Amino acid sequence: MTQGPLTTEAGAPVADNQNSETAGVGGPVLVQDQLLLEKLAHFNRERIPERVVHARGAGAYGTFTVTADVTPYTRAKFLSEVGKETETFLRFSTVAGNLGAPDAVRDPRGFALKFYTEEGNYDLVGNNTPVFFIKDAIKFPDFIHTQKRDPYTGSTEMDNVWDFWSLSPESTHQVTWLFGDRGIPASYRHMDGFGSHTYQWSNEAGEAFWVKYHFKTDQGIKTLTQAEADKLAGADPDSHQRDLRQAIERGEFPSWTVGVQIMPVAEAAKYRFNPFDLTKVWPHADYPVIEFGKLELNRNPENVFAEVEQSIFSPSHFVPGIGPSPDKMLQGRLFAYGDAHRYRVGINADHLPVNRPHATEARTNSRDGFLYDGRHKGAKNYEPNSFGGPFQTDRALWQPVAVSGVTGETEAPSHAEDNDFVQAGNLYRLMTEGEKGRLIDNLAGALSGVSRDDIVERAVNNFRQADGDFGKRLEAAVQALRG
């Protein structure tokens, strides 16, 4: 279908889009050719800074449906009744790679979900693993520097990666996950998702609960071996993005069964380990997963840049009845994500179509700035005012958290199992013999690229402390590869 004549950005019709204006045939180009200058100037500015982490991603729109009553635990309206549907946008991503990196790599996957609720947007920014490498956001820049290109070599260096991991024993649990069978998902559709952090739910009566989110793939878990991933990454760098898009185009809408673990607030202080530690899971025997929803992806974005790259997610985007916890990694992300998007996309990023609320209007007194669209018109831009402007509700979104003690930077263990190795050992012992063998091979292969023996010894010792057999077999495998 013909759309009409090509125009400039100002709407004027374009007479010739094939040739620049020149001073005579074959002469120098004229400054008066404003179409040429407009096109080149716009082209120079088409890219925005890519995400420092999670740069490589794909996304889709979908629907979240409530399947069980959770009103005893939260007053969030989008969870208020069985059968209620909420529009969503889900962005998958790898963590360490840049925008042009391949999909099929050994790396955690981002699982960032935006709920367009009637009370505003709620963002749940998680991963495909229930734990992470570190437990405190102050270490995050250092950790990511080890995953990115070395300032001298310009390449990712195994010495940096394993030096940091070996000196950060809390990473042992996540590294065991990462180098196990689930470290390289076969597609975004065939992996689970997790909120990873601990969050707070609170009900109408003001009772508070700590919760962890789980998204169980209805397609089943499918993974790649290292050899399969290496081949696929070279043959089809866009493998996961293409798989997601084509599945939705075929009408094979991927879905996840959504559940939550719930811990009464009073139990947190006496639990056997810190329940806000991102390097640990809550055993299901202690807090079983309660199913309460279904997530389905059923519509592809029309424009990847506008809707996937300019989509923004922040753990600080809560709605009434849902809030944060004292998780130190989460506390850091409450600031870092919003700050990253203000820098990367702009101060008005929240008002791009993919990011703005659907069922409610954002009523703020924030004005102007890059790409401001004049949505406030002539309304007053201060509060309180007597001109009918937006007003505060006097009801907090979540319940206050009791705190005590003195300020300080060192965290002393206060729970019996505040230990960096227990859960990594538990995970290893849950594995079948075949899974253990592949885990050992993957770890040994990675460690064989480390140049310093002391780094290798520290790394192996961390796994030895998790489980004696784990460390013994890994040491032998590394020695065999290193000669």
C-alpha positions in Angstrom: 0.0 0.0 0.0 1.5 3.4 -1.1 1.9 5.7 1.9 2.4 8.9 -0.2 5.5 11.0 -1.0 8.7 10.8 1.0 9.1 13.9 3.2 11.7 15.7 5.3 11.5 15.6 9.1 9.5 18.8 8.8 7.0 17.3 6.4 8.1 18.9 3.1 8.0 16.5 0.1 11.3 15.2 -1.2 12.0 15.7 -4.9 15.2 13.7 -5.2 16.5 11.2 -2.7 19.1 9.7 -5.0 21.4 12.7 -5.7 23.0 15.5 -3.7 22.7 19.0 -4.9 26.0 20.2 -6.5 27.5 23.3 -8.0 27.1 22.2 -11.6 27.3 18.6 -12.8 30.1 16.8 -10.8 30.8 19.9 -8.8 31.1 20.2 -5.0 28.0 19.6 -2.8 26.0 22.6 -1.7 25.3 23.5 1.9 21.8 24.4 0.8 21.0 20.7 0.3 19.1 20.4 3.6 17.9 16.9 2.9 21.4 15.6 2.7 22.5 17.5 5.9 19.3 16.4 7.7 19.8 12.7 6.8 23.5 12.7 7.7 23.0 14.5 11.0 20.2 12.2 12.0 22.2 9.1 11.0 25.1 10.3 13.3 22.7 10.4 16.2 20.6 7.2 15.6 22.3 5.2 18.3 21.8 5.7 22.0 24.3 4.4 24.6 23.7 0.6 25.0 23.0 -0.8 28.3 26.1 -1.4 30.4 24.7 -4.8 31.2 21.8 -6.7 29.5 22.6 -4.9 26.2 21.8 -7.9 24.0 18.0 -8.6 24.3 14.7 -9.5 22.7 11.2 -8.7 23.9 7.5 -9.4 23.4 4.1 -8.3 24.7 1.7 -10.6 26.5 -0.9 -11.1 29.1 -0.7 -12.1 32.8 -3.8 -13.9 34.2 -4.5 -14.4 37.9 -5.3 -18.1 38.5 -5.4 -18.3 42.3 -6.5 -15.9 45.2 -3.6 -14.1 46.8 -5.5 -11.3 48.4 -4.7 -12.6 51.9 -1.1 -11.5 51.1 -1.3 -8.5 48.8 -3.6 -5.6 48.0 -2.2 -5.1 44.5 -5.2 -4.5 42.3 -3.9 -6.4 39.3 -3.8 -9.5 41.6 -7.2 -8.8 43.2 -9.3 -11.5 41.6 -9.0 -14.8 39.8 -9.3 -14.5 36.1 -8.1 -10.8 36.0 -5.8 -10.0 33.1 -3.0 -7.5 32.8 -1.0 -6.4 29.8 2.7 -7.1 30.0 6.0 -6.6 28.2 8.9 -9.0 28.8 12.5 -8.4 27.8 14.9 -11.2 27.7 18.7 -10.6 27.6 22.2 -11.9 28.2 24.1 -10.0 30.9 27.8 -9.5 29.8 27.7 -9.3 26.0 27.4 -6.1 24.0 24.6 -5.3 21.6 26.1 -7.3 18.8 27.1 -10.4 20.9 25.6 -13.8 20.1 22.6 -15.2 22.0 23.9 -18.7 22.6 26.5 -18.1 25.3 27.1 -19.3 28.8 25.7 -16.3 30.7 22.7 -15.6 33.0 19.6 -14.4 31.2 17.7 -11.3 32.1 13.9 -11.8 32.7 12.5 -8.2 33.0 8.8 -8.1 33.1 6.6 -4.9 33.0 3.0 -5.1 34.2 0.8 -2.3 32.8 -1.5 -2.3 35.8 -4.4 0.0 36.6 -2.3 1.5 39.5 0.7 2.3 37.2 3.5 0.2 35.9 5.0 -2.6 38.1 8.5 -3.8 37.0 9.8 -7.1 38.1 13.4 -7.2 37.0 14.8 -10.7 37.4 17.0 -13.4 35.8 16.7 -17.0 34.7 18.6 -18.1 37.9 17.2 -17.7 41.4 20.6 -16.5 42.8 23.4 -14.1 41.8 27.2 -13.9 42.0 27.3 -11.2 44.8 25.1 -10.1 47.6 26.0 -6.4 47.9 25.6 -3.7 45.1 28.8 -2.1 46.1 30.6 -4.9 44.4 28.6 -4.8 41.2 30.7 -2.4 39.2 33.8 -4.4 40.1 32.2 -7.7 39.1 31.0 -6.4 35.8 34.4 -4.9 35.0 35.7 -8.5 35.2 33.1 -9.7 32.7 33.8 -6.8 30.2 36.8 -6.2 28.0 40.1 -5.7 29.8 41.4 -2.1 29.5 44.8 -3.3 28.2 44.0 -6.3 26.0 40.6 -5.2 24.8 39.3 -8.7 25.4 37.5 -10.6 28.1 40.2 -12.2 30.2 39.7 -15.4 32.2 42.3 -14.2 34.7 40.0 -11.3 35.6 36.9 -13.4 35.7 38.3 -16.1 37.9 40.4 -13.8 40.1 37.3 -12.0 41.2 35.2 -15.2 41.6 37.9 -16.9 43.6 38.3 -13.9 45.9 34.5 -13.7 46.3 33.4 -17.0 47.8 29.7 -15.9 47.8 29.8 -16.4 44.0 30.3 -20.2 44.3 26.6 -21.0 44.3 25.8 -19.0 41.1 29.0 -20.2 39.3 27.8 -23.8 40.0 24.5 -22.9 38.4 26.1 -21.1 35.5 28.4 -24.0 34.6 25.8 -26.7 35.0 23.4 -27.9 32.4 21.1 -24.9 32.6 23.9 -22.4 32.0 23.1 -22.1 28.3 19.3 -22.2 27.5 18.3 -23.5 24.1 16.0 -20.5 23.7 14.3 -17.8 25.7 11.1 -19.9 25.6 12.7 -23.0 27.2 14.0 -21.5 30.5 12.5 -20.6 33.8 12.5 -17.1 35.2 12.9 -15.8 38.8 12.3 -12.5 40.6 15.6 -13.6 42.3 15.4 -10.9 45.0 13.2 -11.0 48.0 10.2 -8.6 47.8 7.5 -7.5 50.2 3.8 -8.1 49.7 1.3 -6.4 52.1 -2.5 -6.9 52.3 -5.4 -4.6 53.1 -5.0 -5.2 56.8 -1.4 -4.0 56.7 0.1 -7.5 57.3 3.4 -7.9 55.5 5.1 -10.9 53.9 8.4 -11.6 52.2 8.1 -13.2 48.8 10.1 -14.7 46.0 8.7 -15.0 42.4 9.1 -18.1 40.2 8.2 -18.4 36.5 8.1 -22.1 35.4 8.3 -22.5 31.6 5.4 -24.4 30.2 7.5 -25.4 27.1 9.9 -27.5 29.3 13.5 -26.9 30.0 15.8 -27.2 27.0 19.5 -26.4 27.1 22.6 -26.5 24.9 26.0 -28.2 25.6 29.0 -26.0 25.3 29.9 -27.5 21.9 26.3 -27.0 20.6 26.3 -23.4 21.8 29.7 -22.6 20.3 28.5 -23.9 16.9 25.1 -22.1 17.1 26.7 -18.8 18.3 28.9 -18.8 15.2 26.2 -20.0 12.7 23.3 -17.9 14.0 24.2 -15.1 16.5 20.5 -14.1 16.6 19.2 -17.6 17.4 17.2 -16.8 20.5 15.8 -13.6 19.3 14.7 -15.2 16.0 13.2 -18.2 17.8 11.0 -16.1 20.1 9.8 -13.9 17.2 9.0 -16.8 14.9 7.2 -18.8 17.6 4.9 -15.9 18.2 4.4 -15.4 14.5 3.4 -19.1 14.2 0.8 -18.7 17.0 2.9 -20.9 19.4 2.6 -18.4 22.2 5.2 -19.2 25.0 3.9 -19.3 28.5 5.0 -19.6 32.1 3.2 -20.8 35.2 3.8 -18.1 37.9 4.3 -18.9 41.6 5.5 -17.3 44.7 7.2 -18.4 47.9 5.8 -16.6 51.0 7.5 -16.0 54.3 5.7 -14.3 57.2 7.8 -11.2 58.2 8.2 -12.4 61.7 10.1 -15.6 60.6 12.9 -13.7 58.8 14.9 -12.8 61.8 15.1 -16.4 63.1 15.5 -18.2 59.7 18.6 -20.3 59.5 20.2 -17.9 56.9 19.7 -14.4 55.8 16.5 -14.5 53.7 17.6 -11.3 51.9 20.9 -12.8 50.6 20.7 -12.9 46.8 23.3 -15.7 46.7 20.9 -18.1 48.4 17.5 -19.8 47.6 14.7 -20.5 50.0 14.4 -24.3 50.1 10.9 -25.3 48.8 10.6 -27.7 51.8 10.5 -24.6 54.0 8.4 -22.4 51.8 6.7 -24.2 48.9 5.9 -22.4 45.7 2.2 -21.3 45.5 0.9 -21.0 41.9 -1.1 -17.9 41.3 -0.8 -16.9 37.7 -0.1 -17.6 34.0 2.1 -15.4 31.8 1.7 -15.7 28.0 3.6 -13.8 25.3 1.4 -13.3 22.2 2.5 -10.2 20.3 5.9 -9.1 18.8 7.1 -5.6 18.8 6.7 -3.6 15.6 10.0 -1.9 16.0 12.9 -3.4 17.9 14.7 -0.1 18.6 11.6 1.8 19.8 10.1 -1.0 21.9 13.0 -3.3 23.0 16.0 -1.0 23.1 14.1 2.0 24.5 12.1 -0.1 26.9 13.1 0.7 30.5 12.7 -1.4 33.6 13.4 -0.4 37.2 12.9 -2.4 40.4 11.8 0.9 42.0 8.5 0.8 39.9 6.2 -0.6 42.5 2.4 -0.5 43.0 0.4 -0.5 46.2 0.7 -3.8 48.0 4.2 -4.6 46.7 7.5 -3.2 47.9 11.3 -3.8 48.5 13.1 -5.8 51.1 16.5 -5.1 52.9 18.2 -7.2 50.1 21.4 -5.1 49.6 21.6 -5.9 45.9 18.0 -4.9 45.4 18.6 -1.7 47.4 21.4 -0.7 45.0 19.3 -1.6 41.9 16.5 0.7 43.1 18.8 3.6 42.3 21.0 2.2 39.5 18.4 1.1 37.0 16.4 4.3 36.9 19.6 6.3 36.8 20.9 4.2 33.9 17.8 4.9 31.8 17.8 8.6 32.6 21.3 8.7 31.1 20.8 6.2 28.3 17.3 7.1 27.0 16.6 10.4 28.6 14.8 12.1 31.4 11.4 11.5 29.7 12.0 7.8 28.9 9.1 6.8 31.1 6.7 8.5 28.6 7.8 6.6 25.5 4.9 4.4 24.3 6.5 1.1 25.4 7.1 2.5 28.9 4.1 4.7 29.7 1.3 3.3 31.9 -1.7 1.9 29.9 -4.7 2.1 32.3 -3.7 5.2 34.2 -2.1 8.6 33.5 1.2 9.5 35.1 0.4 12.7 37.0 3.7 14.4 38.1 5.1 17.9 38.5 8.2 17.0 36.6 8.5 19.1 33.4 10.6 19.9 30.5 13.9 18.2 29.6 14.9 16.2 26.5 12.0 15.0 24.4 9.4 16.6 26.7 6.0 16.4 24.9 4.1 19.1 26.7 1.6 16.7 28.2 1.0 18.8 31.2 -0.1 21.8 29.1 -0.7 24.8 31.4 -1.3 22.9 34.6 0.4 24.1 37.8 3.7 22.3 38.4 3.9 22.3 42.2 2.2 20.5 45.1 0.3 21.3 47.2 -1.8 23.7 45.2 -5.4 24.9 45.2 -6.0 24.6 41.5 -7.1 21.0 41.4 -3.7 19.5 40.9 -2.6 15.9 41.8 -2.4 15.2 45.5 -0.7 12.7 47.8 -2.7 9.7 49.0 -1.2 9.6 52.5 -1.1 5.8 52.2 2.3 4.1 51.6 2.6 1.6 48.9 4.3 -1.0 51.2 4.6 -1.6 55.0 7.5 -0.1 57.0 10.4 -2.4 58.0 11.7 -2.5 61.5 15.4 -1.7 61.8 17.8 -1.6 64.7 21.5 -1.4 65.6 24.2 1.0 64.6 25.4 2.1 61.2 28.3 0.2 59.7 29.8 -1.3 56.5 30.7 -4.8 57.7 27.9 -7.3 57.8 28.3 -9.8 60.7 26.6 -13.2 60.3 23.4 -13.2 62.3 21.9 -16.5 61.0 23.2 -20.1 61.6 23.7 -20.8 57.9 25.1 -17.4 56.7 27.7 -19.4 54.8 28.8 -19.0 51.2 29.3 -22.7 50.4 26.3 -24.6 51.9 23.9 -24.1 49.1 26.5 -24.6 46.3 27.2 -28.0 47.9 23.5 -28.8 48.2 23.1 -28.0 44.5 26.0 -30.2 43.5 24.7 -33.1 45.5 21.3 -32.8 43.8 22.8 -33.4 40.4 22.9 -36.8 38.7 26.3 -38.3 37.8 25.9 -37.1 34.2 25.1 -33.5 35.3 28.1 -33.5 37.7 30.4 -34.7 34.9 29.3 -32.0 32.6 29.6 -29.3 35.3 33.2 -30.4 36.1 34.1 -30.4 32.4 32.6 -26.9 31.9 34.4 -25.5 34.9 37.7 -27.2 34.1 37.5 -25.9 30.5 37.0 -22.3 31.7 39.7 -22.6 34.4 42.2 -24.0 31.9 42.3 -20.6 30.3 43.6 -18.9 33.5 47.3 -18.1 33.4 48.1 -18.0 37.1 48.1 -21.1 39.3 47.2 -19.2 42.5 43.9 -18.0 40.9 43.1 -21.6 39.8 43.9 -22.9 43.3 41.7 -20.4 45.0 38.8 -21.1 42.7 39.1 -24.9 43.1 39.2 -24.5 46.9 35.9 -22.6 46.9 34.3 -25.6 45.2 36.1 -28.0 47.6 34.6 -26.2 50.5 31.1 -26.6 48.9 31.6 -30.3 48.6 34.8 -32.4 48.9 34.0 -34.6 45.9 33.2 -31.5 43.9 36.7 -30.0 44.6 38.6 -33.2 44.2 37.1 -34.0 40.8 37.5 -30.4 39.6 41.1 -30.3 40.6 41.9 -33.5 38.7 40.1 -32.3 35.6 41.9 -29.0 35.6 45.3 -30.7 36.1 44.5 -33.0 33.2 43.8 -30.1 30.9 46.7 -27.9 32.1 49.2 -30.8 32.0 
